[in-house]
Amino acid sequence: MKRILVTGGLGFIGSHTVVELQAAGMEVVVIDNLSNSDVKVLDGIEKISGIRPQFEKLELRDKLAVQDYFNRTKVDGIIHFAASKAVGESVENPLLYYENNINTLVYLLQECNKHHIDHFIFSSSCTVYGQPDVLPINEDAPVKQAVSPYGNTKQISEEIIFDTCNATKVQSIALRYFNPIGAHSSTEIGELPIGTPQNLVPFITQTAAGLREELSVFGDDYPTKDGSCIRDYIHVVDLARAHVVAMKRLLQGNNETSYEMFNLGTGRGSSVLEVVHAFEKVSGVKLNYKIVGRRPGDVISVYADTSKANEVLGWKTEMSMEDALASAWQWEKKLRGIA
């Protein structure tokens, strides 16, 4: 049985990936600093899979703590989710993002090299493409100047991993996510933002549940069909399953080069207002929303060409945006005790 370390494994994407790794017969160990997650997520994972993963609260910015962890923990591979991830917050507090997203990656890769952990999956982002020239975006699209510090940390991280793979035995796959939404069908795990949500769908569900008075739509004057930004929204369970496929590819030595990257999305762009109206349809709840000014760091339109992941990884999405929105609403209702 292969033993996989998942950093940030109690977060939104991390927890769903832990469940899928367990379903694939892998042993999972989790570290998380609980800055944007809750230790109770372990209960949800255990209820779904019947297995409670080994967990340790660890601050990856503490280099000595990271060294100590790897001196006493043996793993066959790492999936690295632990990072700060809000575009707006990164614009307001760039140094936090550079410290948290870059330093932690370097410390992990140093331990990979030292302890001969050769299989490394990186949680990257479509933000590495900046504002694309051509849609949909494929992996050959130029990595342009980032429009936010968050996006820049993903670009820099990919460069660090690429250089590390060239200089060491580390083999890595960077998975460039588009916009993960939804929750596990069991409603035992889902998106659990601490404080004010930074992403669209939890803000929608919290507004529908009465926790938020109003949903802000940032801009209706973009050059899109309805003036709002366009994104590629992917069900988090589909996304989680891609990590299992990618890790198996590395463990089995099927990767073609020491560093590979794949887009993970649906291949379909949906505007913010389309998401709002789709949620209203699946939930039966009328949302109170207001058009406000544009938000710094937002690109106009971005959605994936997923043909490389479909053909090379043999992975594709199975669930629709409506499925994801319905599951997100069921999760929110359970959290709030709404019948």
VEXVEX-93244 format. One record per residue (C-alpha): x, y, z; residue in one letter. Coordinates in steps of 0.02 Angstrom, whole numbers, padded with zeros to 5 digits, always signed. Layout:
BEGIN
XYZA;...
//
This chain:
BEGIN
+00000+00000+00000M;+00073+00167-00052K;+00079+00303+00081R;+00036+00477+00021I;+00059+00639+00118L;-00074+00770+00083V;-00027+00944+00141T;-00179+01053+00174G;-00276+00891+00178G;-00418+00960+00284L;-00453+01101+00162G;-00586+01101+00027F;-00496+01012-00115I;-00377+00920+00001G;-00512+00832+00102S;-00602+00772-00055H;-00437+00709-00124T;-00400+00615+00038V;-00566+00522+00018V;-00528+00478-00164E;-00351+00419-00122L;-00421+00307+00014Q;-00551+00238-00107A;-00407+00196-00225A;-00324+00091-00089G;-00188+00212-00034M;-00141+00254+00144E;-00154+00441+00175V;-00069+00550+00305V;-00120+00731+00323V;-00037+00890+00384I;-00129+01055+00398D;-00104+01212+00502N;-00295+01235+00517L;-00282+01418+00463S;-00425+01396+00340N;-00495+01226+00391S;-00566+01133+00539D;-00504+00976+00625V;-00684+00912+00623K;-00659+00878+00437V;-00570+00719+00494L;-00738+00657+00559D;-00817+00687+00390G;-00678+00594+00300I;-00695+00447+00420E;-00885+00440+00398K;-00866+00428+00210I;-00722+00306+00198S;-00723+00217+00365G;-00540+00266+00383I;-00474+00407+00490R;-00311+00469+00413P;-00162+00503+00524Q;-00161+00691+00554F;-00035+00813+00623E;-00058+01000+00645K;+00098+01074+00567L;+00151+01247+00510E;+00245+01224+00348L;+00324+01396+00364R;+00423+01325+00512D;+00572+01247+00425K;+00634+01154+00579L;+00461+01080+00610A;+00455+01021+00429V;+00626+00940+00445Q;+00575+00854+00606D;+00415+00788+00525Y;+00506+00707+00380F;+00640+00635+00494N;+00505+00529+00577R;+00378+00504+00435T;+00403+00396+00281K;+00295+00427+00128V;+00297+00372-00054D;+00227+00533-00126G;+00162+00706-00084I;+00011+00804-00144I;+00040+00985-00097H;-00118+01090-00070F;-00065+01196+00078A;-00063+01377+00018A;-00155+01541+00032S;-00274+01554-00114K;-00378+01714-00122A;-00340+01832-00266V;-00410+01987-00179G;-00320+01952-00016E;-00157+01926-00108S;-00170+02100-00185V;-00195+02173-00010E;-00062+02066+00077N;+00066+02007-00051P;+00205+01967+00073L;+00095+01843+00165L;+00066+01753+00000Y;+00250+01750-00049Y;+00300+01684+00122E;+00162+01555+00136N;+00160+01491-00042N;+00344+01499-00091I;+00440+01461+00070N;+00333+01311+00113T;+00358+01236-00060L;+00547+01255-00048V;+00551+01171+00123Y;+00449+01024+00057L;+00556+01000-00097L;+00714+01005+00009Q;+00643+00862+00112E;+00591+00767-00046C;+00770+00776-00107N;+00843+00730+00062K;+00727+00582+00096H;+00712+00519-00084H;+00526+00558-00101I;+00517+00563-00290D;+00331+00585-00325H;+00261+00761-00304F;+00091+00828-00360I;+00074+01017-00355F;-00089+01111-00335S;-00071+01244-00469S;-00196+01362-00548S;-00259+01432-00712C;-00203+01601-00644T;-00030+01558-00713V;-00098+01603-00885Y;-00147+01780-00835G;-00271+01857-00958Q;-00262+01733-01103P;-00251+01783-01286D;-00346+01631-01348V;-00489+01530-01271L;-00502+01392-01221P;-00328+01386-01145I;-00215+01237-01175N;-00052+01196-01086E;+00051+01274-01227D;-00023+01446-01194A;+00110+01571-01138P;+00128+01600-00952V;+00101+01788-00951K;+00133+01915-00815Q;+00020+01871-00670A;-00121+01991-00628V;-00112+01954-00441S;+00021+01904-00313P;-00075+01741-00290Y;-00057+01701-00475G;+00126+01751-00468N;+00159+01629-00325T;+00089+01489-00433K;+00200+01540-00579Q;+00355+01550-00469I;+00311+01385-00385S;+00300+01296-00552E;+00470+01366-00600E;+00544+01306-00435I;+00474+01131-00460I;+00533+01124-00641F;+00710+01172-00590D;+00706+01047-00446T;+00651+00906-00561C;+00794+00947-00679N;+00923+00944-00539A;+00860+00799-00432T;+00764+00635-00447K;+00599+00718-00402V;+00460+00684-00529Q;+00316+00805-00525S;+00148+00843-00603I;+00072+01017-00587A;-00117+01017-00599L;-00183+01185-00655R;-00358+01202-00582Y;-00493+01310-00647F;-00634+01346-00521N;-00677+01203-00400P;-00853+01206-00328I;-00976+01085-00248G;-00966+00959-00107A;-00962+00772-00078H;-01130+00689-00111S;-01132+00624+00069S;-01133+00806+00133T;-01000+00751+00258E;-00868+00866+00182I;-00877+01024+00077G;-00810+01200+00064E;-00788+01275+00237L;-00718+01451+00223P;-00660+01534+00383I;-00733+01709+00395G;-00797+01796+00238T;-00791+01681+00086P;-00666+01731-00049Q;-00746+01622-00183N;-00911+01643-00274L;-01008+01485-00233V;-00992+01484-00042P;-01041+01668-00045F;-01194+01620-00148I;-01243+01479-00030T;-01214+01585+00125Q;-01323+01723+00050T;-01459+01597+00009A;-01448+01530+00188A;-01468+01705+00260G;-01291+01722+00329L;-01250+01859+00204R;-01368+02001+00168E;-01313+02024-00011E;-01203+01947-00145L;-01087+02066-00236S;-01058+02034-00421V;-00895+02120-00465F;-00927+02209-00628G;-01056+02199-00767D;-00957+02297-00896D;-00833+02163-00952Y;-00832+02116-01137P;-00932+01956-01106T;-01108+01903-01152K;-01186+01975-00995D;-01044+02089-00936G;-00987+01978-00791S;-00826+01878-00782C;-00818+01704-00855I;-00740+01554-00767R;-00732+01365-00788D;-00820+01287-00638Y;-00771+01106-00600I;-00849+00989-00472H;-00726+00963-00330V;-00749+00773-00334V;-00701+00768-00518D;-00549+00873-00474L;-00502+00761-00328A;-00508+00606-00437R;-00383+00685-00557A;-00255+00689-00415H;-00272+00502-00392V;-00244+00473-00578V;-00093+00590-00577A;-00015+00508-00424M;-00037+00335-00500K;+00048+00399-00658R;+00201+00450-00557L;+00204+00295-00446L;+00195+00181-00599Q;+00328+00280-00691G;+00213+00322-00836N;+00256+00506-00843N;+00346+00555-01004E;+00457+00690-00926T;+00512+00732-00749S;+00392+00881-00746Y;+00220+00880-00826E;+00072+00997-00814M;-00113+00973-00850F;-00266+01085-00854N;-00410+01026-00746L;-00576+01102-00794G;-00736+01063-00888T;-00692+01154-01049G;-00846+01264-01029R;-00850+01444-00974G;-00992+01511-00867S;-01017+01691-00817S;-01043+01745-00637V;-01223+01792-00676L;-01252+01624-00760E;-01193+01538-00601V;-01309+01647-00497V;-01459+01604-00605H;-01413+01419-00614A;-01405+01414-00424F;-01576+01497-00411E;-01645+01363-00527K;-01573+01211-00437V;-01609+01279-00261S;-01774+01367-00288G;-01702+01514-00189V;-01704+01691-00257K;-01536+01773-00223L;-01515+01951-00165N;-01369+02013-00271Y;-01300+02181-00322K;-01184+02235-00462I;-01033+02326-00392V;-00868+02387-00464G;-00734+02276-00535R;-00615+02187-00415R;-00426+02211-00433P;-00337+02056-00498G;-00485+01979-00590D;-00459+01921-00769V;-00604+01940-00890I;-00628+01764-00955S;-00539+01599-00930V;-00588+01420-00968Y;-00492+01262-01007A;-00446+01158-01155D;-00444+00991-01063T;-00394+00879-01209S;-00220+00843-01139K;-00288+00783-00971A;-00425+00685-01063N;-00304+00598-01181E;-00143+00581-01081V;-00211+00555-00905L;-00370+00469-00963G;-00470+00584-00850W;-00623+00689-00884K;-00759+00774-00785T;-00918+00677-00752E;-01026+00803-00659M;-01108+00965-00717S;-01105+01138-00642M;-01287+01110-00590E;-01234+00951-00498D;-01098+01049-00409A;-01213+01192-00361L;-01346+01072-00296A;-01217+00981-00189S;-01147+01146-00124A;-01323+01198-00071W;-01356+01030+00015Q;-01191+01051+00109W;-01234+01230+00161E;-01407+01178+00220K;-01333+01039+00326K;-01207+01159+00404L;-01345+01282+00448R;-01478+01156+00499G;-01595+01207+00359I;-01725+01077+00311A;
//
